Amino acid sequence: MAGLGTVGASVVRLLARHGEALARKCGRGLEVRAVCARDPSRDRGIDLSGTTWYADPAEMARASDIDVVVELIGGDSGPAEACVRVALSSGKHVVTANKALLARHGVELAALAEKNGVCLNYEAAVAGGIPIVKTLREAMAGNAVSRVYGILNGTCNYILTRMEKDDLSFAECLADAQRLGYAEADPTFDIEGNDTAHKLAILTSLAFGCKISAEDVYLEGITSITTADIEAADELGYRIKLLGVAQKTDSGIEQRVHPTMVPKSSAIARIDGVLNAVAVDGDFVGEVVLVGPGAGGNATASSVVSDLADIARGDVAPVLGTPATDLVDYARAGMRLHEGGYYIRLSVYDRPGAFATIARCMADADISLESIVQRRRAARGDAPGASTPADPQPVILITYETTEAAVKQALEAVVSKGVVADAPQMIRIEKLA
């Protein structure tokens, strides 16, 4: 085992607790023979007697008395990459929870594993304890997948849930998430959507048999979401979630991560707090939704040991569902061609002709509006409900299905006419069951 942090220690505990049962299920036992961690003297609350300690994970990966290397170091290069490459090249199976490594080098590492006849398993790299990799790679192998989407980052889901349920600002919820350990001191990777993008890129490859292309994911985070958006979504029958969506279209495959309005009646809308959920649309099975903890020591360890059990039983599958040599190049669908409904929030100057101007800009872009909601708000220093032309008023538009290009064209025109005080807010509305 390379890396003995929260997840690594949980893996050791799980093997100690369920070792006998695992041996019966797998036909042979699982023994931790060697470990590599920065501080051998640290008390991790686990029994590591009888194990060999290594300072260099790559050196450990060369050891002749081990069959499998579990990489829990993290990072898309450096010691983690070196450890995995050495292990695969040496004919050793690898289990990893490293989404960043796979997003950057996954296709190359898959080819290396398959060339050497070993496994590269990574259930823990996407959605923690949810068995989505096995579902796509094995259970749904007989289906043509048209879409895979989900809540893939617990930090963002926690923040959006708290904003809605406790009427708190984004900044307040982020601070609370950091205090509880759900968000890092530098939360950028989570709240800007990068973590979700890495996971989505891996799922896209599994779902559509294409090469991993994390750099082609359209990316928006949740930092622009306000309590006004949360309240409007609630009134209109939606909830806001940060979704990762991969979908086949006529022009290619969309990979997108962005805040999304989802109907309250949908299964995904009911996923709160730090939970994750992944949905897959297959042509024969229909929609399959998996829900569970997306992070945490025990949940992630559960997936790591599941991968180990597969190796112990002798189960070998193509790393990305399709042999690496048969993966097709990723064909990116342009986001401007994306079709759907849109939520638009404008801060409109309260003056004659403003509404007519907005309506004209929408009509010029061939956009039909399903609803228009204006919330009158009090002007500063006046009685509730009072306003003056100098005080912009929030106006919410819901469009019928249209294209991203049309919406952006219309909003650029609205801004150019000088009838709005701030940059428009746009949130996509996803069609979900």
C-alpha positions as CSV (number, residue, x, y, z in Angstrom):
1,M,0.0,0.0,0.0
2,A,1.4,3.4,-1.1
3,G,-0.2,6.0,1.2
4,L,-1.6,5.5,4.7
5,G,-3.8,8.5,5.2
6,T,-7.5,8.2,6.1
7,V,-8.4,5.9,3.3
8,G,-5.3,3.7,3.6
9,A,-5.8,3.2,7.3
10,S,-9.5,2.3,6.7
11,V,-8.5,-0.3,4.1
12,V,-6.2,-1.9,6.7
13,R,-9.0,-1.9,9.2
14,L,-11.5,-3.4,6.7
15,L,-9.1,-6.2,5.8
16,A,-8.5,-7.0,9.4
17,R,-12.2,-7.1,10.3
18,H,-13.4,-9.0,7.2
19,G,-10.3,-10.9,6.2
20,E,-11.7,-14.4,6.8
21,A,-15.0,-13.6,5.0
22,L,-13.1,-12.2,2.1
23,A,-10.8,-15.2,1.9
24,R,-13.9,-17.5,1.6
25,K,-15.5,-15.2,-1.1
26,C,-12.3,-14.9,-3.1
27,G,-10.7,-18.3,-2.7
28,R,-7.6,-16.8,-1.2
29,G,-6.6,-14.3,1.5
30,L,-5.6,-10.7,1.2
31,E,-2.5,-9.8,3.2
32,V,-0.9,-6.4,3.6
33,R,2.8,-7.2,3.0
34,A,4.4,-3.8,2.5
35,V,3.5,-0.1,3.1
36,C,4.9,3.2,2.1
37,A,4.1,6.4,4.0
38,R,5.9,9.6,4.9
39,D,6.0,9.0,8.7
40,P,6.4,5.4,9.9
41,S,6.2,6.6,13.6
42,R,2.8,8.1,13.3
43,D,0.1,6.3,15.3
44,R,-2.7,5.4,12.8
45,G,-4.6,3.1,15.1
46,I,-3.9,0.0,12.9
47,D,-1.7,-3.0,13.3
48,L,1.1,-3.0,10.8
49,S,3.3,-5.6,12.5
50,G,5.0,-7.9,10.0
51,T,4.9,-5.4,7.2
52,T,7.9,-4.0,5.4
53,W,8.2,-0.2,5.3
54,Y,9.4,1.6,2.2
55,A,10.4,5.2,1.8
56,D,10.0,5.1,-2.0
57,P,6.7,3.8,-3.5
58,A,8.3,2.9,-6.8
59,E,10.9,0.7,-5.0
60,M,8.0,-1.0,-3.1
61,A,6.3,-1.6,-6.4
62,R,9.3,-3.6,-7.6
63,A,9.3,-5.9,-4.6
64,S,9.1,-9.6,-5.6
65,D,6.9,-10.7,-2.8
66,I,3.8,-8.7,-3.6
67,D,1.1,-9.2,-6.2
68,V,-0.9,-6.0,-6.0
69,V,0.0,-2.3,-5.4
70,V,-2.7,-0.1,-3.9
71,E,-1.9,3.6,-4.7
72,L,-3.5,6.1,-2.3
73,I,-0.9,8.9,-2.6
74,G,-2.8,11.2,-4.9
75,G,-1.7,13.6,-7.6
76,D,-1.5,13.3,-11.4
77,S,2.3,12.9,-11.5
78,G,5.3,12.5,-9.2
79,P,5.5,9.5,-6.8
80,A,1.9,8.3,-7.5
81,E,2.5,8.1,-11.3
82,A,5.9,6.5,-10.9
83,C,4.6,3.9,-8.4
84,V,1.7,2.9,-10.8
85,R,3.9,2.7,-13.9
86,V,6.6,0.6,-12.2
87,A,3.9,-1.8,-10.7
88,L,2.2,-2.3,-14.1
89,S,5.5,-2.6,-16.0
90,S,6.6,-5.2,-13.4
91,G,3.5,-7.3,-14.0
92,K,1.7,-6.3,-10.8
93,H,-2.0,-5.5,-10.5
94,V,-2.8,-1.9,-9.4
95,V,-5.8,-0.5,-7.4
96,T,-6.0,3.2,-7.2
97,A,-8.3,5.9,-5.9
98,N,-6.5,8.6,-7.9
99,K,-8.9,10.4,-10.3
100,A,-6.4,13.1,-11.3
101,L,-3.9,10.5,-12.4
102,L,-6.5,8.6,-14.5
103,A,-7.9,11.8,-16.0
104,R,-4.4,12.7,-17.2
105,H,-2.8,9.4,-18.0
106,G,-5.6,6.9,-17.9
107,V,-5.5,5.7,-21.5
108,E,-1.8,5.2,-21.5
109,L,-1.9,3.4,-18.1
110,A,-4.8,1.2,-19.4
111,A,-2.7,0.2,-22.4
112,L,0.3,-0.6,-20.2
113,A,-1.9,-2.8,-17.9
114,E,-3.5,-4.6,-20.7
115,K,-0.1,-5.2,-22.5
116,N,1.2,-6.8,-19.3
117,G,-2.0,-8.8,-18.6
118,V,-2.7,-7.2,-15.2
119,C,-5.6,-5.2,-13.7
120,L,-5.8,-1.5,-13.2
121,N,-8.9,-1.1,-11.0
122,Y,-10.1,2.3,-9.8
123,E,-13.7,2.0,-8.4
124,A,-12.7,4.4,-5.5
125,A,-11.6,7.1,-7.9
126,V,-15.2,8.1,-8.9
127,A,-18.0,8.7,-6.4
128,G,-16.3,7.0,-3.5
129,G,-18.4,4.1,-2.3
130,I,-20.8,4.0,-5.2
131,P,-20.0,1.1,-7.6
132,I,-20.4,3.1,-10.8
133,V,-17.2,1.9,-12.5
134,K,-18.3,-1.8,-12.2
135,T,-21.8,-0.8,-13.2
136,L,-20.6,0.8,-16.5
137,R,-17.8,-1.6,-17.2
138,E,-19.6,-4.8,-16.4
139,A,-23.3,-4.7,-15.4
140,M,-24.3,-2.4,-18.3
141,A,-22.0,-3.9,-20.9
142,G,-25.0,-5.0,-22.9
143,N,-26.5,-1.5,-23.2
144,A,-25.8,1.4,-25.5
145,V,-25.5,4.3,-23.1
146,S,-26.9,7.7,-24.2
147,R,-26.2,9.7,-21.1
148,V,-24.4,9.5,-17.7
149,Y,-24.8,12.3,-15.2
150,G,-24.7,13.0,-11.5
151,I,-23.7,14.8,-8.4
152,L,-20.0,13.9,-8.1
153,N,-18.7,16.3,-5.5
154,G,-20.0,16.2,-1.9
155,T,-18.5,19.6,-1.0
156,C,-20.6,21.4,-3.6
157,N,-23.7,19.4,-2.8
158,Y,-23.3,20.2,0.8
159,I,-23.0,24.0,0.2
160,L,-26.0,24.1,-2.2
161,T,-28.1,22.1,0.3
162,R,-27.3,24.4,3.2
163,M,-27.9,27.5,1.1
164,E,-31.4,26.2,0.3
165,K,-32.4,24.7,3.7
166,D,-30.9,27.3,6.0
167,D,-31.1,30.4,3.8
168,L,-27.4,31.1,4.0
169,S,-25.0,32.7,1.6
170,F,-22.5,30.8,-0.4
171,A,-19.6,32.3,1.7
172,E,-21.3,31.2,4.9
173,C,-21.9,27.7,3.7
174,L,-18.3,27.3,2.4
175,A,-16.9,28.4,5.7
176,D,-19.1,25.9,7.5
177,A,-18.0,23.1,5.0
178,Q,-14.3,24.0,5.8
179,R,-15.0,23.9,9.5
180,L,-16.5,20.4,9.2
181,G,-13.7,19.1,7.0
182,Y,-15.9,18.8,3.9
183,A,-13.9,21.4,2.1
184,E,-10.2,22.1,1.9
185,A,-8.5,25.2,3.1
186,D,-8.2,26.1,-0.6
187,P,-11.5,24.8,-1.9
188,T,-11.0,26.0,-5.5
189,F,-10.6,22.5,-7.0
190,D,-14.0,21.5,-5.6
191,I,-16.1,24.6,-6.0
192,E,-14.9,25.5,-9.5
193,G,-15.9,22.1,-10.7
194,N,-12.5,20.6,-11.5
195,D,-12.9,17.6,-9.2
196,T,-16.2,16.8,-10.9
197,A,-14.7,17.2,-14.3
198,H,-12.0,14.6,-13.6
199,K,-14.5,12.1,-12.5
200,L,-16.9,12.9,-15.4
201,A,-14.1,12.4,-18.0
202,I,-13.5,8.9,-16.7
203,L,-17.2,8.0,-16.8
204,T,-17.4,9.4,-20.3
205,S,-14.7,7.0,-21.5
206,L,-16.4,4.1,-19.8
207,A,-19.9,5.0,-21.1
208,F,-18.9,5.7,-24.7
209,G,-15.7,3.8,-25.4
210,C,-13.7,6.9,-26.1
211,K,-10.4,8.2,-24.9
212,I,-10.4,10.2,-21.7
213,S,-10.4,13.9,-22.5
214,A,-10.7,15.9,-19.3
215,E,-9.4,19.1,-20.9
216,D,-12.5,19.1,-23.1
217,V,-15.0,19.3,-20.3
218,Y,-17.1,22.5,-20.3
219,L,-16.6,23.9,-16.8
220,E,-18.6,26.2,-14.5
221,G,-18.4,26.2,-10.7
222,I,-21.0,27.2,-8.1
223,T,-19.4,30.5,-6.9
224,S,-21.9,32.6,-8.8
225,I,-25.0,31.0,-7.2
226,T,-26.8,33.3,-4.9
227,T,-29.7,32.9,-2.4
228,A,-31.9,34.7,-5.0
229,D,-31.2,31.9,-7.4
230,I,-32.0,29.3,-4.8
231,E,-35.2,30.9,-3.8
232,A,-36.3,31.4,-7.4
233,A,-35.6,27.7,-8.2
234,D,-37.7,26.7,-5.2
235,E,-40.7,28.8,-6.3
236,L,-40.4,27.5,-9.9
237,G,-40.3,23.8,-8.8
238,Y,-36.6,23.2,-9.1
239,R,-33.5,22.6,-7.0
240,I,-30.0,23.7,-8.0
241,K,-27.3,21.0,-8.2
242,L,-23.8,21.0,-9.6
243,L,-24.0,18.2,-12.2
244,G,-21.5,16.5,-14.4
245,V,-23.2,15.4,-17.6
246,A,-21.9,13.4,-20.5
247,Q,-24.3,12.9,-23.3
248,K,-24.2,11.7,-26.9
249,T,-25.5,14.2,-29.5
250,D,-25.6,14.5,-33.2
251,S,-22.5,16.6,-33.2
252,G,-20.4,14.5,-30.8
253,I,-20.3,14.0,-27.0
254,E,-21.1,16.7,-24.6
255,Q,-19.0,16.8,-21.4
256,R,-20.2,19.6,-19.1
257,V,-20.0,20.5,-15.5
258,H,-22.1,23.4,-14.3
259,P,-24.9,24.4,-11.9
260,T,-28.2,22.9,-13.1
261,M,-31.8,23.4,-12.2
262,V,-33.4,19.9,-11.8
263,P,-37.1,19.3,-11.2
264,K,-38.0,18.6,-7.6
265,S,-39.7,15.4,-8.7
266,S,-36.5,13.9,-10.0
267,A,-34.4,11.4,-8.1
268,I,-31.3,13.6,-8.3
269,A,-33.0,16.5,-6.7
270,R,-33.5,14.6,-3.5
271,I,-29.8,14.0,-3.0
272,D,-28.7,16.3,-0.1
273,G,-25.6,17.0,1.9
274,V,-22.3,15.2,1.1
275,L,-24.0,12.3,-0.7
276,N,-23.2,11.6,-4.4
277,A,-25.5,10.1,-7.1
278,V,-24.9,8.9,-10.6
279,A,-27.5,8.1,-13.2
280,V,-27.0,6.1,-16.4
281,D,-29.4,5.9,-19.3
282,G,-29.2,2.6,-21.2
283,D,-31.2,1.6,-24.2
284,F,-32.3,-1.8,-22.7
285,V,-32.3,-1.2,-19.0
286,G,-33.6,2.4,-19.0
287,E,-32.3,4.7,-16.3
288,V,-30.3,3.3,-13.4
289,V,-29.5,5.6,-10.4
290,L,-26.9,4.8,-7.8
291,V,-26.7,6.8,-4.5
292,G,-24.2,6.7,-1.7
293,P,-21.3,8.4,0.1
294,G,-18.9,10.0,-2.4
295,A,-16.0,10.3,0.0
296,G,-14.7,9.4,3.4
297,G,-12.3,6.8,4.7
298,N,-14.7,3.9,5.1
299,A,-16.7,4.4,1.9
300,T,-13.6,4.8,-0.2
301,A,-12.0,1.8,1.5
302,S,-15.0,-0.3,0.6
303,S,-14.4,0.4,-3.1
304,V,-10.7,-0.3,-2.8
305,V,-11.3,-3.7,-1.2
306,S,-14.0,-4.5,-3.8
307,D,-11.3,-4.0,-6.5
308,L,-8.9,-6.2,-4.5
309,A,-11.5,-8.9,-4.2
310,D,-12.0,-8.9,-8.0
311,I,-8.2,-9.3,-8.5
312,A,-8.1,-12.1,-5.9
313,R,-10.9,-14.0,-7.8
314,G,-9.0,-13.6,-11.0
315,D,-11.5,-11.2,-12.7
316,V,-9.8,-9.2,-15.4
317,A,-11.7,-6.7,-17.6
318,P,-10.5,-4.0,-20.0
319,V,-9.5,-1.1,-17.8
320,L,-11.9,1.4,-19.5
321,G,-14.5,-1.1,-20.5
322,T,-13.2,-1.2,-24.1
323,P,-9.6,-2.4,-24.8
324,A,-7.3,0.6,-24.8
325,T,-6.3,-0.1,-28.4
326,D,-9.9,0.1,-29.5
327,L,-10.8,3.4,-27.7
328,V,-12.0,6.0,-30.2
329,D,-10.8,9.6,-30.2
330,Y,-13.1,11.8,-28.2
331,A,-15.4,13.9,-30.5
332,R,-16.4,17.1,-28.7
333,A,-19.8,18.6,-29.2
334,G,-19.8,22.3,-29.0
335,M,-21.6,23.8,-26.0
336,R,-23.2,26.5,-28.1
337,L,-25.2,23.7,-29.8
338,H,-26.5,22.4,-26.5
339,E,-30.2,22.4,-26.4
340,G,-32.5,22.8,-23.3
341,G,-34.4,25.2,-21.2
342,Y,-32.7,28.1,-19.4
343,Y,-33.2,30.1,-16.2
344,I,-32.1,33.7,-16.6
345,R,-31.9,36.3,-13.8
346,L,-31.6,39.9,-14.8
347,S,-31.2,43.0,-12.7
348,V,-33.3,45.4,-14.7
349,Y,-33.4,49.2,-14.4
350,D,-37.0,50.2,-13.5
351,R,-37.6,52.5,-16.4
352,P,-40.1,52.6,-19.3
353,G,-39.3,50.3,-22.2
354,A,-36.9,48.0,-20.4
355,F,-39.2,45.0,-20.6
356,A,-39.9,45.6,-24.3
357,T,-36.2,45.8,-25.0
358,I,-35.6,42.5,-23.3
359,A,-38.5,40.8,-25.1
360,R,-37.2,42.1,-28.4
361,C,-33.7,40.8,-27.8
362,M,-35.2,37.4,-26.9
363,A,-37.4,37.3,-30.0
364,D,-34.5,38.3,-32.3
365,A,-32.7,35.2,-31.1
366,D,-35.8,33.0,-31.7
367,I,-36.2,32.4,-28.0
368,S,-39.7,31.7,-26.6
369,L,-40.3,32.4,-22.9
370,E,-42.2,30.0,-20.8
371,S,-42.5,32.4,-17.9
372,I,-41.5,35.9,-16.6
373,V,-41.3,36.7,-12.9
374,Q,-40.6,40.1,-11.5
375,R,-39.8,40.6,-7.9
376,R,-40.3,44.1,-6.7
377,R,-37.8,45.0,-4.0
378,A,-37.6,48.0,-1.7
379,A,-35.4,50.9,-2.6
380,R,-32.8,51.7,0.0
381,G,-34.2,54.0,2.7
382,D,-37.8,53.6,1.5
383,A,-40.8,51.7,2.9
384,P,-41.1,48.0,1.9
385,G,-42.2,47.7,-1.7
386,A,-41.2,51.2,-2.7
387,S,-38.7,51.6,-5.5
388,T,-37.3,54.3,-7.8
389,P,-36.1,54.1,-11.5
390,A,-32.6,54.1,-10.1
391,D,-33.1,50.9,-8.3
392,P,-32.8,47.8,-10.6
393,Q,-35.3,45.1,-10.1
394,P,-34.8,41.3,-10.3
395,V,-36.5,39.7,-13.3
396,I,-36.5,36.0,-13.9
397,L,-37.0,34.4,-17.3
398,I,-37.6,30.7,-18.0
399,T,-37.1,29.8,-21.7
400,Y,-38.6,27.0,-23.6
401,E,-36.0,24.6,-25.2
402,T,-33.5,26.6,-27.2
403,T,-29.7,26.5,-27.9
404,E,-26.9,27.8,-25.8
405,A,-25.8,30.0,-28.7
406,A,-29.2,31.7,-28.9
407,V,-29.3,32.4,-25.2
408,K,-25.8,34.0,-25.2
409,Q,-26.7,36.0,-28.3
410,A,-29.8,37.4,-26.6
411,L,-28.0,38.2,-23.3
412,E,-25.2,40.0,-25.1
413,A,-27.8,42.1,-26.9
414,V,-29.6,42.8,-23.6
415,V,-26.4,44.0,-21.9
416,S,-25.5,46.2,-24.9
417,K,-28.9,48.0,-24.6
418,G,-28.0,49.2,-21.1
419,V,-31.2,48.0,-19.5
420,V,-29.5,45.8,-16.9
421,A,-27.3,46.8,-14.0
422,D,-25.3,43.6,-13.5
423,A,-24.1,40.7,-15.6
424,P,-27.0,38.2,-16.3
425,Q,-27.1,35.0,-14.4
426,M,-27.8,31.9,-16.6
427,I,-28.5,28.4,-15.2
428,R,-29.3,25.4,-17.5
429,I,-32.4,23.4,-16.8
430,E,-31.9,19.6,-17.2
431,K,-34.6,17.2,-18.4
432,L,-34.6,14.5,-15.8
433,A,-37.1,11.7,-14.9
